[in-house]
C-alpha cells in the first residue's frame, strides 16, 4: 500500500512538472504565426505615387563653356522646378537653372527660365526624363564698373531618379544640360546635383 502511494505521488509530481512544457509546446505554434503577422514590414518599399502639386529644388556642380571662354569653368549651380501632375507619368510646370562664378572681381552668371515637362517612362520607377524651353540670360559684371546682360533663348534637357525617403518626399540625384543663346553670346553648362522633391 505504501509503495502504491509512493508511485502515485511520484506520477503526480512528474505530471505537474511536465504540464508547463506541454502547454508551451501546444500554444507556441499557434501564437508564433499571429505574432509574426502583426509585425510591420520594416523593409517595405515606398510606392512611387505622384499627384497634385510638386516641387523640386537642388544644388550641384556645373561645368560651363562659352564662346569667349578659353576653357570650361566649374562652379556651384542650382536647379528649381515646380508645377502640377497630369498623371503618374507626366508632370508639367516651370523651372530655372543657374550657374555663377566669381574670379578676380569678374562675375559670370548664366540663368535660364523655362516651361518644363517631367516624364516617367515607368509608373512604378523613380527614373525620369526632363526638358524645358524658355528664355535665358548671360550676365558679366565687374563690381560697379561694368555690368552687362544679354537675353535670349534657353533650353534644358536632363534626367534624374527619385529615391523615396517619405510618403511624399524623395531625394533626387539629377543631371541637366542647359544652353543659352543670347544675342552675340552663347553659353552652356551641365550640372550634376542632388535635389529634394515633394510630390
DRENPA-353356 format. One record per residue (C-alpha): chain; residue number from 1; z, y, x. Coordinates in steps of 0.2 Angstrom, whole numbers, plus 2048, in hexadecimal, padded with zeros to 3 digits. Layout:
% residues N
 mol seq   z   y   x
   A NUM   Z   Y   X
...
//
This chain:
% residues 199
 mol seq   z   y   x
   A   1 800 800 800
   A   2 805 80C 80E
   A   3 7F4 808 817
   A   4 7EA 80C 807
   A   5 7F3 81D 806
   A   6 7F0 820 818
   A   7 7DD 81C 816
   A   8 7DC 827 806
   A   9 7E4 836 80E
   A  10 7D8 834 81D
   A  11 7C9 833 811
   A  12 7CF 843 808
   A  13 7D2 84D 818
   A  14 7C0 848 81E
   A  15 7B8 84D 80E
   A  16 7C1 85E 80E
   A  17 7BC 860 820
   A  18 7AA 85C 81C
   A  19 7A8 866 80C
   A  20 7A4 877 814
   A  21 797 870 81F
   A  22 78F 867 810
   A  23 78F 877 806
   A  24 788 881 814
   A  25 77A 874 817
   A  26 776 875 804
   A  27 776 888 802
   A  28 76E 88E 812
   A  29 75C 888 80E
   A  30 75D 891 7FE
   A  31 764 8A1 804
   A  32 759 8A2 814
   A  33 748 8A5 80B
   A  34 750 8B2 7FF
   A  35 758 8BB 80D
   A  36 748 8BB 818
   A  37 73D 8C1 809
   A  38 749 8D0 807
   A  39 746 8D6 818
   A  40 73A 8E4 81A
   A  41 72B 8E1 825
   A  42 72E 8ED 834
   A  43 71D 8EB 83B
   A  44 713 8EE 82B
   A  45 705 8F9 82F
   A  46 703 90A 826
   A  47 6F4 90B 81B
   A  48 6E6 917 81F
   A  49 6E7 921 80E
   A  50 6DF 932 80D
   A  51 6DF 93E 7FE
   A  52 6E1 950 7FA
   A  53 6E4 95E 807
   A  54 6E3 959 819
   A  55 6E7 962 829
   A  56 6E5 95E 83C
   A  57 6EA 969 84B
   A  58 6E9 964 85D
   A  59 6E9 969 86F
   A  60 6DF 962 87D
   A  61 6D6 965 88E
   A  62 6C5 96C 88D
   A  63 6B7 96C 89A
   A  64 6AB 97B 898
   A  65 69A 97F 89E
   A  66 68F 98E 89B
   A  67 67F 997 8A2
   A  68 689 9A3 8AD
   A  69 695 995 8B4
   A  70 692 98E 8C5
   A  71 69C 97F 8C0
   A  72 6A6 978 8B1
   A  73 6B7 97F 8AE
   A  74 6C6 975 8A7
   A  75 6D3 97E 89D
   A  76 6DE 97C 88D
   A  77 6D5 97A 87D
   A  78 6D9 978 86B
   A  79 6D2 971 85A
   A  80 6D8 975 848
   A  81 6D0 96F 838
   A  82 6D6 96E 826
   A  83 6CE 96B 815
   A  84 6CD 95F 806
   A  85 6C9 94C 803
   A  86 6BA 947 7FA
   A  87 6BE 934 7FB
   A  88 6C6 928 808
   A  89 6B7 92A 813
   A  90 6B2 93C 812
   A  91 6BC 94C 816
   A  92 6B5 95D 816
   A  93 6BC 96E 81B
   A  94 6BC 97B 829
   A  95 6C1 97A 83B
   A  96 6C2 984 84B
   A  97 6C1 97F 85E
   A  98 6C6 98A 86C
   A  99 6C6 98A 87F
   A 100 6CD 998 88A
   A 101 6D0 99A 89C
   A 102 6D7 9A9 8A7
   A 103 6D3 9AA 8B9
   A 104 6D4 9B9 8C5
   A 105 6D7 9C5 8B6
   A 106 6C7 9BF 8AD
   A 107 6CA 9B6 89D
   A 108 6BC 9AB 895
   A 109 6BE 9A5 883
   A 110 6B2 99B 879
   A 111 6B6 998 866
   A 112 6AD 990 858
   A 113 6B1 991 845
   A 114 6A7 984 83A
   A 115 6A6 97B 82A
   A 116 6AB 969 82E
   A 117 6A9 957 828
   A 118 6B4 949 82D
   A 119 6AD 937 829
   A 120 6B6 927 82A
   A 121 6A9 918 82C
   A 122 6B6 90C 826
   A 123 6C3 910 819
   A 124 6D1 906 820
   A 125 6CE 90C 832
   A 126 6D5 91C 83A
   A 127 6C5 91F 844
   A 128 6BA 92E 83F
   A 129 6AB 938 843
   A 130 6AB 94B 841
   A 131 69F 959 841
   A 132 69E 96C 83E
   A 133 691 97A 83D
   A 134 696 98D 83C
   A 135 698 99C 848
   A 136 69E 99D 85A
   A 137 6A3 9AB 866
   A 138 6A4 9AD 879
   A 139 6B0 9BA 87F
   A 140 6B2 9C0 891
   A 141 6C0 9CC 895
   A 142 6C7 9D4 8A5
   A 143 6D7 9DD 8A0
   A 144 6D4 9ED 897
   A 145 6C5 9F1 8A2
   A 146 6B8 9E5 89B
   A 147 6B7 9DC 88A
   A 148 6A7 9D5 883
   A 149 6A4 9C9 875
   A 150 694 9C0 870
   A 151 693 9B8 85F
   A 152 687 9AA 859
   A 153 686 999 853
   A 154 692 98B 856
   A 155 692 978 854
   A 156 69F 96A 857
   A 157 69D 957 857
   A 158 6AB 94B 85B
   A 159 6B5 93B 857
   A 160 6C7 936 855
   A 161 6D3 929 850
   A 162 6E2 92C 844
   A 163 6F1 921 849
   A 164 6FD 921 83A
   A 165 70F 926 83F
   A 166 715 92A 82D
   A 167 70F 928 81B
   A 168 704 937 81C
   A 169 705 93C 82F
   A 170 6FA 936 83D
   A 171 6F9 939 850
   A 172 6E6 93C 853
   A 173 6DF 93A 865
   A 174 6CE 943 864
   A 175 6BF 948 86D
   A 176 6B3 957 868
   A 177 6A4 95F 870
   A 178 6A1 972 86B
   A 179 692 97C 86F
   A 180 690 98F 86C
   A 181 680 999 86D
   A 182 684 9AB 86D
   A 183 676 9B8 870
   A 184 671 9B6 882
   A 185 67F 9AB 886
   A 186 684 999 882
   A 187 692 98E 886
   A 188 698 97C 883
   A 189 6A8 973 885
   A 190 6AF 962 882
   A 191 6C1 95F 87E
   A 192 6CC 950 87E
   A 193 6DD 952 875
   A 194 6EA 94C 869
   A 195 6ED 953 858
   A 196 6F9 951 84A
   A 197 6F0 94D 839
   A 198 6F8 94E 828
   A 199 6EE 945 81A
//
